[in-house]
Amino acid sequence: MNSISEFKPAFMTLEEHGPVVVARISRAQLSEEDNIEELWQEFVLLVEHFGCRRLALDLNYVNHVTSAALGKLISLHRNLHRRDGRLVVCGVQGMVQDVLLTARLTDYFTMTTSVNDAVVLLTDVAV
């Protein structure tokens, strides 16, 4: 297993906070036109190759999300869950929040308003 500091993803920046990895999505739009499959491959590498089990996913910068992108977030959640990991989604606002509410995913995902709250929540959980 390699160090996460070696991973240079195109769709996010990564920070390690002890056992918690914060992934800040750096694209304003998550849609098919923006190659969601590449984003998915970055999530797979993070979880399967780099061994991430506690992930805070910061969507603060994202202002548009499609159903295909939501499908990738659901798959990420399931992928982590199968490995006894945890995902906390944070920083959701505006249209992205509306889409998550409409799709009834605010109850599916564990969500916090801030990255700090997500890190605390994930640090306090036994994984």
C-alpha positions as CSV (number, residue, x, y, z in Angstrom):
1,M,0.0,0.0,0.0
2,N,1.4,3.3,-1.0
3,S,1.2,6.7,0.8
4,I,-1.7,8.9,-0.1
5,S,0.8,11.8,-0.5
6,E,1.9,10.0,-3.7
7,F,-1.5,10.2,-5.2
8,K,-2.1,13.2,-7.5
9,P,-5.8,13.0,-8.5
10,A,-7.3,15.4,-11.1
11,F,-10.7,15.8,-9.5
12,M,-9.8,16.5,-5.9
13,T,-7.2,17.6,-3.4
14,L,-6.4,15.3,-0.5
15,E,-5.5,16.0,3.1
16,E,-4.7,13.5,5.8
17,H,-6.0,14.2,9.3
18,G,-4.7,11.1,11.2
19,P,-6.8,8.2,10.0
20,V,-9.2,10.5,8.1
21,V,-8.7,11.5,4.5
22,V,-10.4,14.7,3.4
23,A,-11.1,14.8,-0.3
24,R,-12.0,18.2,-1.6
25,I,-13.7,18.0,-5.0
26,S,-12.0,20.7,-7.1
27,R,-14.5,20.7,-10.0
28,A,-17.5,23.0,-10.0
29,Q,-19.5,20.5,-12.1
30,L,-19.8,16.8,-11.7
31,S,-21.5,15.6,-14.9
32,E,-21.0,13.1,-17.7
33,E,-19.3,15.9,-19.8
34,D,-16.7,16.3,-17.1
35,N,-15.7,12.6,-17.2
36,I,-17.4,11.2,-14.2
37,E,-15.8,7.8,-14.9
38,E,-12.4,9.3,-14.3
39,L,-13.6,10.6,-10.9
40,W,-14.9,7.1,-10.1
41,Q,-11.4,5.6,-10.9
42,E,-9.9,8.1,-8.5
43,F,-12.3,7.0,-5.8
44,V,-11.4,3.4,-6.5
45,L,-7.7,4.1,-6.2
46,L,-8.2,6.0,-3.0
47,V,-10.1,3.1,-1.4
48,E,-8.6,0.0,-2.9
49,H,-5.0,1.0,-3.7
50,F,-4.3,3.5,-0.9
51,G,-6.5,1.8,1.7
52,C,-8.6,4.8,2.7
53,R,-11.3,3.7,5.1
54,R,-12.4,7.0,6.6
55,L,-13.3,9.6,4.0
56,A,-14.7,13.1,4.4
57,L,-15.9,14.2,0.9
58,D,-16.0,18.0,0.7
59,L,-18.4,19.2,-2.0
60,N,-18.3,22.9,-1.0
61,Y,-16.8,23.9,-4.4
62,V,-19.4,21.8,-6.4
63,N,-22.4,23.8,-7.7
64,H,-23.8,21.2,-10.2
65,V,-24.2,17.5,-10.0
66,T,-26.0,15.0,-12.3
67,S,-27.7,11.7,-11.5
68,A,-24.6,9.9,-12.9
69,A,-22.4,11.7,-10.4
70,L,-24.8,10.8,-7.6
71,G,-24.6,7.2,-8.7
72,K,-20.8,7.3,-8.3
73,L,-21.2,8.8,-4.8
74,I,-23.6,6.0,-3.8
75,S,-21.1,3.5,-5.2
76,L,-18.3,5.1,-3.2
77,H,-20.4,4.8,-0.1
78,R,-21.1,1.1,-0.8
79,N,-17.5,0.4,-1.6
80,L,-16.3,1.9,1.7
81,H,-19.1,0.1,3.6
82,R,-18.1,-3.3,2.2
83,R,-14.6,-2.6,3.6
84,D,-15.9,-1.5,7.0
85,G,-15.1,2.1,6.1
86,R,-17.1,5.3,6.5
87,L,-18.0,8.2,4.2
88,V,-19.1,11.6,5.5
89,V,-20.3,14.1,2.9
90,C,-19.7,17.7,3.9
91,G,-20.0,21.3,2.5
92,V,-23.1,20.6,0.4
93,Q,-25.0,23.7,-0.5
94,G,-27.2,25.4,-3.1
95,M,-28.3,23.3,-6.1
96,V,-26.3,20.2,-5.0
97,Q,-28.1,20.3,-1.6
98,D,-31.5,20.6,-3.4
99,V,-30.6,17.6,-5.7
100,L,-29.6,15.5,-2.7
101,L,-32.8,16.4,-0.9
102,T,-35.0,15.7,-3.9
103,A,-33.3,12.3,-4.4
104,R,-33.7,11.6,-0.7
105,L,-30.0,11.0,-0.3
106,T,-29.6,13.3,2.7
107,D,-30.8,10.4,4.8
108,Y,-28.6,7.9,3.0
109,F,-25.3,9.7,3.4
110,T,-23.9,10.9,6.7
111,M,-23.6,14.6,6.2
112,T,-22.1,17.5,8.0
113,T,-21.9,21.2,7.2
114,S,-18.1,21.5,7.7
115,V,-15.0,19.5,7.0
116,N,-14.0,19.9,10.7
117,D,-17.2,18.3,11.8
118,A,-16.7,15.4,9.3
119,V,-13.2,14.8,10.6
120,V,-14.3,14.8,14.2
121,L,-17.2,12.4,13.4
122,L,-14.9,10.1,11.5
123,T,-12.1,10.2,14.1
124,D,-14.6,9.2,16.9
125,V,-15.8,6.2,15.0
126,A,-14.2,2.8,15.3
127,V,-13.5,1.5,11.8
